[in-house]
Amino acid sequence: MRYALVLGGKRVRPFLTYAVGSICGAPSKALNHAAAAVECIHAYSLIHDDLPAMDDDDLRRGQPTCHRAFDEATAILAGDALQTLAFELLSDEQLELPAARQLQMLQVLSRASGGRGMCGGQALDLAATGKQLTEAQLSQVHQLKTGALIQAAVQLGVLAGHDEAQLYFDDFSEFAGWLGLAFQVQDDILDVTSSTETLGKTNGKDEAANKSTYVQLLGLEQAQVKLAQLHQKALQALQRIPYNTQLLENFAEQLLNRDH
């Protein structure tokens, strides 16, 4: 569990929880638990995603994947345990939040992780292997597989915040939705433009597995145009929020211009 959780990574999701929660005046204890919970879900999903039954990958964050470092049974159990740890963290009575708000946070993370979110997206992705998806179908896969947890990370930050911040829940959610989809478009671009050493995982994996990607569907140049359009939509959503969101704007800029 520790190997998968702290080995490295960009920490995109916990950063968003902390950043949005700080903007919304959330108590630090609630943010610590929420950020850790969302990263536990992400780490568990990577363990399972790398298994032979799924993407069958040997590298993650520049290191052997969990089932290679240990074994498949241990990797499955570590993923399962990280998933349950996430909900243990969010249900802690010490979060300094109203019980109703805490329950909302549990529901948000549960929905984003399950059949209507990340797991559903992974199932669609596996079913689409070897098939040509439309752009709408590809968008649905990525909104669920990748976008749902990024959106949940932002929503947890809002829900941990003061009452007034709840008025802008939908605007923060829209920002996260566009950011999550843009993040995946950038991943598709990097899969063909960056090296295995830079990425910390095997490059060209999607093409080798005959999976639909934005680059495969639109071409590299148009995928880059799509990325820029989604970035602008994310920024437009932020502009409707009457708080200082400069940190989120800067983060989006950095995230969508990364090389790994």
Secondary structure, 3 states (H helix, E strand, C coil): CHHHHHCCCCCHHHHHHHHHHHHCCCCHHHHHHHHHHHHHHHHHHHHHHCCCCCCCCCEECCEECHHHHCCHHHHHHHHHHHHHHHHHHHCCCCCCCCHHHHHHHHHHHHHHHCCCCHHHHHHHHHHCCCCCCCHHHHHHHHHHHHHHHHHHHHHHHHHCCCHHHHHHHHHHHHHHHHHHHHHHHHHHHHHHHCCHHHHCCCCCHHHHCCCCCHHHHHCHHHHHHHHHHHHHHHHHHHHCCCCCCHHHHHHHHHHCCCCC
